[in-house]
Amino acid sequence: MAELGDIITSKVRIKILELFFSNLDEMYHVRGIVREIKEEINAVRRELERFENAGILKKEPRGNRVYYWVRPDYPLFGDIISMVSKSTGLGKSIIENRGKIGKVIYVMFSGRLVRGKSRKREDDVDILVVGDIVLPELASIIRAEESKRGKEINYTVMSKEEFDFRKKRRDPFLLGILSGSRTMVIGDEEELVS
């Protein structure tokens, strides 16, 4: 299975990236980060300084603490979110259980789900799954993530035939899903939208 450790050698760096990019709206102070990732404080400080110098994180002193948060204007922001969403949480669970879920062709997360934002409308879709899917398996994985997040995840499952038919007919529901920002967890984005 693909993990951030395949391309990043520092265990502390990976944990910090996963912490910040899984919780984009959060601000963390150094000791809070140390508690969350269970690593040595000096190693955490070193990586935080490296991330700040690179422009990935921003820091601000408040009282006797220094808080850090993600800079959305960092040029590789979207790429890091995409990698973290596949190596943690729901993305990791889906990839690890791909065989149990069935013959999966595409799994797409909406940009709002990946960024931890709430849906604009109640009927917006957070996840699109295409293939011959074992629905109870997929539902149990999604339910587990819903209980962790404390909110409902709206997902749609289609067979490849239904997906192709709806895409060919320019179905407004499917076009609405495909027109939004997205992160591909399984499958090729170019094939999905072409």
C-alpha positions in Angstrom: 0.0 0.0 0.0 1.2 3.5 -0.8 2.1 5.6 2.2 3.8 9.0 2.7 6.8 7.0 4.2 7.4 5.8 0.6 8.6 9.2 -0.4 9.3 11.1 2.9 12.0 9.5 5.2 11.4 11.5 8.4 8.8 9.8 10.6 8.2 13.1 12.5 7.7 15.0 9.3 5.1 12.6 8.1 3.2 12.7 11.4 3.2 16.5 11.4 2.0 16.7 7.8 -0.8 14.2 8.5 -1.8 16.1 11.6 -2.0 19.5 10.0 -3.4 18.4 6.6 -6.1 16.1 8.2 -7.3 19.1 10.3 -6.9 22.1 8.1 -8.8 24.5 10.3 -6.9 23.7 13.4 -4.0 25.7 15.0 -1.5 23.8 17.1 1.1 24.9 19.6 4.4 22.9 20.0 3.4 20.9 23.1 0.0 20.1 21.7 1.7 18.7 18.6 4.1 16.7 20.7 1.1 15.2 22.6 -0.8 14.4 19.4 2.0 12.7 17.5 3.9 11.3 20.5 7.4 12.4 19.4 10.3 14.3 21.0 9.9 18.0 21.3 13.2 18.9 19.7 12.4 16.8 16.6 9.0 18.5 16.4 10.5 22.0 16.7 13.1 21.2 14.0 10.4 20.0 11.6 8.1 23.0 12.4 11.0 25.4 11.6 11.6 23.5 8.3 7.9 23.7 7.3 7.7 27.4 8.3 10.9 28.2 6.2 9.4 26.3 3.3 6.2 28.3 3.5 4.0 25.3 4.3 3.1 26.5 7.8 2.6 29.9 9.4 3.3 30.7 13.0 2.1 33.3 15.4 3.1 33.9 19.0 0.1 34.3 21.4 0.9 34.8 25.0 3.6 32.4 26.0 2.8 29.9 23.2 3.6 29.8 19.5 0.8 28.5 17.3 1.2 27.0 13.8 -1.3 26.4 11.0 -1.4 25.4 7.4 -0.9 28.1 4.7 -3.4 27.5 1.9 -1.4 29.7 -0.4 1.5 27.2 -0.4 2.0 26.1 -4.1 1.8 22.4 -3.3 -1.1 22.7 -0.8 -3.6 20.7 -2.9 -1.0 18.0 -3.7 -0.2 17.5 0.0 -3.9 17.3 0.8 -4.4 14.7 -1.9 -1.5 12.6 -0.6 -2.6 12.9 3.1 -6.3 12.0 2.2 -5.1 8.8 0.6 -2.7 7.8 3.4 -5.0 8.6 6.5 -8.6 8.2 7.6 -11.3 7.2 5.1 -9.0 7.2 2.1 -6.6 4.8 3.7 -9.5 2.5 4.9 -10.9 2.3 1.4 -7.5 1.6 -0.2 -6.7 -1.1 2.4 -10.1 -2.8 2.0 -10.3 -2.4 -1.7 -10.6 -6.2 -2.2 -13.5 -6.5 0.3 -15.4 -3.6 -1.2 -15.5 -5.2 -4.6 -14.2 -4.4 -8.1 -13.6 -0.6 -7.6 -12.9 1.5 -10.7 -13.1 5.0 -9.2 -13.3 6.5 -5.8 -13.5 10.3 -5.7 -13.7 12.5 -2.7 -15.2 16.0 -3.0 -12.8 18.9 -2.3 -15.1 19.9 0.6 -14.8 16.5 2.3 -11.0 16.5 2.0 -10.8 20.0 3.4 -13.1 19.3 6.2 -15.8 21.8 5.1 -19.5 21.1 5.4 -21.6 20.6 2.3 -23.3 23.7 0.7 -26.5 21.8 0.2 -27.8 18.7 2.0 -27.9 16.7 -1.3 -24.3 17.4 -2.3 -22.2 14.2 -2.6 -19.0 13.8 -0.6 -17.9 10.5 -2.2 -18.5 9.0 -5.6 -17.7 5.2 -6.0 -17.9 3.5 -9.4 -17.6 -0.3 -9.9 -19.2 -3.5 -8.8 -19.4 -2.7 -5.1 -20.3 -4.8 -2.0 -22.5 -2.2 -0.4 -22.5 -3.5 3.2 -18.6 -3.5 3.3 -18.4 0.1 1.9 -21.2 1.2 4.3 -19.4 -0.1 7.3 -16.2 1.7 6.4 -18.0 4.9 5.9 -20.0 4.5 9.1 -16.8 4.1 11.0 -15.5 7.4 9.6 -18.8 9.1 10.3 -18.5 8.2 13.9 -14.9 9.5 14.1 -15.9 12.8 12.4 -19.2 13.2 14.1 -21.1 14.0 10.9 -22.8 12.2 8.0 -20.9 11.5 4.8 -23.1 11.5 1.7 -21.9 9.0 -0.9 -23.1 7.7 -4.2 -22.4 4.3 -5.7 -22.8 3.5 -9.4 -21.9 0.6 -11.6 -19.5 1.3 -14.5 -22.5 0.9 -16.9 -24.7 3.3 -15.1 -21.8 5.8 -14.7 -21.0 5.7 -18.5 -24.7 5.9 -19.4 -25.3 8.9 -17.1 -22.1 10.6 -18.4 -23.1 10.0 -22.0 -26.6 11.5 -21.3 -25.1 14.4 -19.5 -27.1 13.6 -16.3 -27.3 16.8 -14.2 -26.7 14.9 -11.0 -23.5 13.3 -12.2 -22.3 16.5 -13.9 -22.8 18.4 -10.7 -20.6 15.9 -8.9 -17.9 16.0 -11.6 -17.9 19.7 -11.9 -16.8 20.3 -8.3 -13.3 20.1 -6.9 -12.2 16.6 -6.2 -9.5 14.3 -5.0 -9.1 10.9 -6.7 -8.5 8.1 -4.2 -8.7 5.2 -6.7 -8.6 5.6 -10.5 -7.5 8.1 -13.0 -9.1 11.6 -12.9 -8.7 12.1 -16.6 -10.6 8.9 -17.4 -13.3 9.9 -14.8 -14.2 13.2 -16.4 -13.4 12.6 -20.1 
